[in-house]
Amino acid sequence: MQSQSKFAKLAVLAIMGSLLLSLSTLATAESDAVRAIRASAATVPTNIPGVHGYAEPPKGFNPVTATDEELAIYGFPPRPDKQANLEHYAAWEQAMKAAKIRWNGKLKVLPFGGQRSLAAGSSHPLEGVSPNAGPSELNVTNASGVVLSNKQTAWSSKNSFNVILARFSVPVTQFPFGTNCSQDYANEFTFVGIDDSFYEGTNNAEVSEPGMVGGLATAVFCNPNQTEYLAYFGWAPLALLGSFTVNPGDVFWAEVQILDANDGTVYLEDITTGSLASYAVSTCEAGVCTNLRGRTAGWTVSRGCCEGPGPNGEWPLANTTHIFLSGGYAENGNAKEFFPGLQTTSAEILSMLDDGLDQAIETVSQGSTGTEGSGALLFSTTGCAQSGGCTL
């Protein structure tokens, strides 16, 4: 009898183990199914090949109470796990409650934001100075921010970065103080991105590889004297694409999700006005695909290229004084969380240099602890980009 009891217990344990395995497999399959829905549901054509929008949800649709499948069908960001990360969920909930006005207008190719194509084999690992085994510091000619990296050499559904997001303030954009409009315009991009690229100031080598980005593009023009503020997105080597307009002082949300090596989605929302746009983006054009790796995730401010007066075609950096970023968050396919306040060598702190490589013109202050410390950044325009006198 005792032997039979032991066998019965073993049988129950085996059945429970099998059931748990089945449930785990089912959960993964459901996640894969939702991602497949997100990729296939974007059927609204745009004026740009490889870019599609999502349909307008029915009247009364509430993203906060919608199912995961409904969020995917209408191009809203995935719902965060409320139990695992209450702060992330609260920020998402606030943005979803504000999301009211779907924009499906004509996309604008930004003349001041062209992306570069990489020559084969030209990307290389991030390299910087790391004095205390903490974040490394790197001077580059076209970017400031925090970039995290892993060791992926190819796309992995589990280990690659596949989600990155943040909220940030829309700055007042102006020319550097004391300048007299010697150039056509100055610009600045504030964005989140996976596998985005930039130029290293010491030897003009390109770091990272073409990737997918989304955020805010702003420019100030000399003739006529005007400013422009646009939600934007794109992936190299395509040009960057402007979407709906935003206003200085608004709060903006940008989220990039990578579905596989050749497909991703970008969600853009002005939380202040309730305007939003959501796109599925393919990295394949005319049968030629650029493979994403999910190797880097970054929260970045940059200046556009590629026909400007800078050494790599950069345009002058606009003076935005300060940009506040909060709720910075990224994860990989295993749902492991990452934040811009990461204090390890896998984090790079970028400072943007002027064209002469002799002074910083945009810097970033990184926190480290607490909700705001780990997820918030402060970008500051400085040097000749603020006071004028940059070599152009």
Helices and strands as residue ranges (DSSP letters): H 2-41, E 44-45, E 51-53, H 68-73, H 86-98, E 101-102, E 108-109, E 136-140, E 143-149, E 161-169, E 185-194, E 198-199, E 206-207, E 212-221, E 226-235, E 241-245, E 251-260, E 263-270, E 275-282, E 284-285, E 288-289, E 296-302, E 322-332, E 337-338, E 347-353, E 360-366, H 370-375, E 377-381, H 384-387
